[in-house]
Amino acid sequence: HAIAIIFISLFSFSSVLAMPGPTPQSPTGEAQTMKGTVKKTMNASGLKYDNLGVSIPRAMDPYGIFKAMANVQAAWLKHPDQASNYVNSWVTGLSDLQMYFFKRAMGIQQEPNDCKDSRFRDHSWTENPFYDFVKEAYLFSAECTMDMVKNAPEEELDTRTRRRAEFWLNQLISAMAPSNYFWTNPQAIKRAIETKG
C-alpha cells in the first residue's frame, strides 16, 4: 500500500476527485457542476482557474521537473470528471489485486500474471505472495501514473511539457522500484543470507 500511496500523491487532486464522475464521452450537468466547484474553490483561494499554470523560479527548479509535473496536475484540475475516472480505475485495479492475493492466502490456485519486466524475472518475485504483491502493486501503479501524464487533456498541456513530465516521472518511478531496495528485493535478501552479509 505504501508504494501505491506514494504514486497517487504525485497527483494530489482536490477531494472532488473522489466523487464519481461521468465518462469523458458524455459530459453531463454533473460534470459541469464538478468543474464549477473546482473553479470556484480555486478562484476563492487566489488561483486563477482560466489562467492556471505554474511558475517556479529557475534557481529552485533548474531542469523544470516540478514545473512540468505541476502543470500536468493543473491540466487535470480543469477536468475533474475525467480525472476521477482515472483515479477510480486505479482504486478498482488495486482492489482486484487485493482479491487476487487474498485468494492466494486462502490456498486458492491463481494464475500468476505474466511479468516481462527484467527486474522481476527471478522466481522469488512470484513464489512469495508478499513480494508478488509488492511487485504487482508497483507495476500497476506505475502504469496508471504514466497513463495520467500521457493522457492529460491536450488542450491544457503543450507537447514539450508533456514529454518533459513523462521523462522525469519515468526516472522517479524507476528509482522507486522495489528491486532497488534491500528489504523489498527477495534476490538481495537471499544473496545476503547465502554470503552471510
Solvent accessible surface area in square Angstrom, and as a share of the most:
residue,aa,sasa,rsa
1,H,120,0.54
2,A,70,0.54
3,I,32,0.16
4,A,3,0.02
5,I,107,0.55
6,I,82,0.42
7,F,2,0.01
8,I,48,0.24
9,S,64,0.41
10,L,44,0.22
11,F,5,0.02
12,S,75,0.48
13,F,27,0.11
14,S,52,0.34
15,S,103,0.67
16,V,12,0.07
17,L,9,0.04
18,A,84,0.65
19,M,87,0.39
20,P,100,0.63
21,G,20,0.19
22,P,21,0.13
23,T,74,0.43
24,P,62,0.39
25,Q,153,0.68
26,S,59,0.38
27,P,93,0.59
28,T,63,0.36
29,G,53,0.51
30,E,86,0.38
31,A,3,0.03
32,Q,109,0.48
33,T,89,0.52
34,M,2,0.01
35,K,57,0.24
36,G,37,0.35
37,T,68,0.39
38,V,8,0.04
39,K,73,0.31
40,K,158,0.67
41,T,81,0.47
42,M,15,0.07
43,N,75,0.38
44,A,90,0.70
45,S,80,0.52
46,G,64,0.62
47,L,95,0.47
48,K,153,0.65
49,Y,14,0.05
50,D,108,0.56
51,N,120,0.62
52,L,42,0.21
53,G,48,0.46
54,V,43,0.25
55,S,109,0.70
56,I,49,0.25
57,P,79,0.50
58,R,190,0.69
59,A,101,0.79
60,M,141,0.63
61,D,10,0.05
62,P,73,0.46
63,Y,147,0.56
64,G,9,0.09
65,I,47,0.24
66,F,132,0.55
67,K,88,0.37
68,A,4,0.03
69,M,29,0.13
70,A,29,0.23
71,N,24,0.12
72,V,0,0.00
73,Q,44,0.19
74,A,7,0.06
75,A,2,0.02
76,W,2,0.01
77,L,30,0.15
78,K,30,0.13
79,H,18,0.08
80,P,1,0.00
81,D,12,0.06
82,Q,48,0.21
83,A,0,0.00
84,S,0,0.00
85,N,35,0.18
86,Y,66,0.25
87,V,24,0.14
88,N,58,0.30
89,S,67,0.43
90,W,28,0.10
91,V,72,0.42
92,T,78,0.46
93,G,15,0.14
94,L,23,0.11
95,S,54,0.35
96,D,90,0.47
97,L,18,0.09
98,Q,78,0.35
99,M,102,0.46
100,Y,30,0.11
101,F,20,0.08
102,F,119,0.50
103,K,72,0.31
104,R,59,0.22
105,A,84,0.65
106,M,127,0.57
107,G,67,0.64
108,I,93,0.47
109,Q,164,0.73
110,Q,41,0.18
111,E,147,0.66
112,P,64,0.40
113,N,74,0.38
114,D,120,0.62
115,C,34,0.20
116,K,171,0.72
117,D,37,0.19
118,S,71,0.46
119,R,85,0.31
120,F,6,0.03
121,R,178,0.65
122,D,52,0.27
123,H,138,0.61
124,S,24,0.16
125,W,0,0.00
126,T,44,0.26
127,E,122,0.55
128,N,60,0.31
129,P,64,0.40
130,F,121,0.50
131,Y,28,0.11
132,D,4,0.02
133,F,38,0.16
134,V,13,0.08
135,K,3,0.01
136,E,18,0.08
137,A,3,0.02
138,Y,1,0.00
139,L,45,0.22
140,F,53,0.22
141,S,0,0.00
142,A,12,0.09
143,E,108,0.48
144,C,25,0.15
145,T,8,0.04
146,M,29,0.13
147,D,49,0.25
148,M,8,0.04
149,V,0,0.00
150,K,103,0.44
151,N,79,0.40
152,A,1,0.01
153,P,11,0.07
154,E,141,0.63
155,E,124,0.55
156,E,60,0.27
157,L,15,0.07
158,D,85,0.44
159,T,79,0.46
160,R,175,0.64
161,T,23,0.14
162,R,29,0.11
163,R,167,0.61
164,R,86,0.31
165,A,0,0.00
166,E,42,0.19
167,F,107,0.45
168,W,66,0.23
169,L,1,0.00
170,N,70,0.36
171,Q,77,0.34
172,L,71,0.35
173,I,10,0.05
174,S,47,0.30
175,A,53,0.41
176,M,32,0.14
177,A,0,0.00
178,P,2,0.01
179,S,21,0.13
180,N,86,0.44
181,Y,116,0.44
182,F,89,0.37
183,W,192,0.67
184,T,35,0.21
185,N,19,0.10
186,P,12,0.08
187,Q,73,0.32
188,A,34,0.26
189,I,35,0.18
190,K,121,0.51
191,R,154,0.56
192,A,27,0.21
193,I,126,0.64
194,E,104,0.46
195,T,66,0.38
196,K,191,0.81
197,G,92,0.89
